[in-house]
Structures are given as C-alpha cells and as structure tokens.
C-alpha cells in the first residue's frame, strides 16, 4: 500500500490540531480523477471545518481539510472522458486538498488557465465558484449596477471586486485598514471604506448598492438593508458577527428587497458540476484575457498548515494563502 503525506484534523480545535500524517494514497472511483497536488488554497471555511463548525455537526476527527487544489491528473476513473494523465487542472472538492494526492469528481475540475502557475491556479476554485454563484446567480448583478463587498481584501473579496468590475459593475468595498483599502481600489473598487475608522453605512449612504455580498452578519444586517436600492439583493456567505439581527419587514416589502445566501460545501455533486460549467464559460475567458489577476499573499509548505491557519485567523492577509506541495 502506497502512503502519502496528508494534513489531518486530529480533533476539533485550534491550528495545532492539524497534523502531518501518512495516509493510504486514495483510489479514484469511476467518475473521479486522482490528482497529484501541487498547491492547495487555504480558505475561511477550512478554519471552521477544523473547529467542527462548518458543514453541519459531523465529526471532523481524521478528516483531511482543503476545498481547492491545483495539480496534474495522475489517474482517471473508468467513466472519465475529458481528462487524461498529465493534464494540469484546478478543482473544487468537499475536503481533502491538504495532501500530496487527492481524488476529485472529474466534473469539478477545470483546466489551469494559460500562463498561471499551480500556486495561482489553486487560489481560484473555492472563491470563484462562491462568487459566481452568490454575486451573479443568486444576486443577479448586472452591468451598470453597484456591488458592495464586505471583506474586500479577503480571497472572496478580491475575486468579487475583479469579476464585478470586469463584467461592467461598479464596486464598493470595506476592509480593516488603509493598506487593505488601497489594495481593493487597485483591484478595481471605486471606493473602499476602512470600517475600523469610518461607519460604512454613513459613508455609502448617498451611493447605495444594488447587491451586497456579506460575510459579516450581526449588526451589519440592518445597515446593509438600509443601503440597498429599491429591488436590491443582500447575499450572505457567512455570519462572522452572528446570524441574527432585527430589521423592518415592511421596509423590505416596500422596497422589494431580496435576502438570500448560500453555503457551497453541502451542495450536491450535480449542482457543483453545473456551476463548474458556468464558471468555465463565463469566468475562464476573463482569466485568459488578463481581466483578473491572482493575488497571493503568502505560501507555506504543506507541513506548515497550522501556521497558514494562524495567519488566516489573524486576518492580516491581503489576498490568498496557499499551501505548496513538493513536486
């Protein structure tokens, strides 16, 4: 039996519970490909998963985290048609990317964009899939409309800013420092407010927004609703300050507001396959055209996944944190 290095959640808890352990090399099912991982993106849901707070009440002990990767196809299941050994792919998966090898549903793989490194490509799937579904499918953002992105310097934020700008929307953002705000504006935000120094609800009061992408929740909820223009859409992808708040339902009715949101990991394999096809159709041409650029803040070796999680939890980063696996 061939053993490969993986990062395993030894028990729910802090970054120190992430341990490097040998595991049997996975074997692809008929609909899967085995990928030799070169890089794996680190995302906020990975932290929640490690803590036992993401994707339901499942026991995460022994689970290999990681929702996105880039690498080369090593082996294909009997039903796989599109991919072949040696193909360079990036992929979305429910878990398992923090490893030397991982199995992935072949339909959830996309080609590494031309000119992109494996490290850069590993920063794409989780954030691009999340933004495309929530901002453009659920939020229905249209050219000429205004998008407000909270956490603009996060992996999700830099993706939302660039995609919305490339597709003809105006973008506003919030971030936690002047440096982060400058980064958001360099990526295409018309204005970014440092929420630690200024009340974003007051700053954007005269501008408003058609779509708001919110990962904060809590006391942001009534402020967001107050900023929405008539027929506006508030889309939740997290609730870091809490899931509840009071708001005026009559105001929602009067201005025809929509409140929605989603979480990606529990969705069906069929849903993710359809989403992958949409992303390849609409987003991959933007990558090829240079309308979207990767923003990698820092890389870590696979064995230092705990340090990568510590950095993620500090919120000091601008852009993506990526684990690199030795070739």
Secondary structure, DSSP 8 states (H G I E B T S, - for coil): --EEEEEEE-SSSSGGGEEEEEEE-----TTEEEEEEEEEEE-HHHHHHHHT-SSSS---TT----SEEEEEEEEE-TT--S--TT-EEEEE-SS--SBSEEEEEGGGEEE--TT--HHHHTTTHHHHHHHIIIIIIIS---TT-EEEESSTTSHHHHHHHHHHHHTT-EEEEEESSHHHHHHHHHHT-SEEEETTTS-HHHHTTTT-EEEEEES--TTHHHHHHHHEEEEEEEEES--TT-S-----HHHHHHTT-EEEE--STTS-HHHHHHHHHHHHHHTHHHHHTTSS---EEEEEEGGGHHHHHHHHHHT--SSEEEEE---
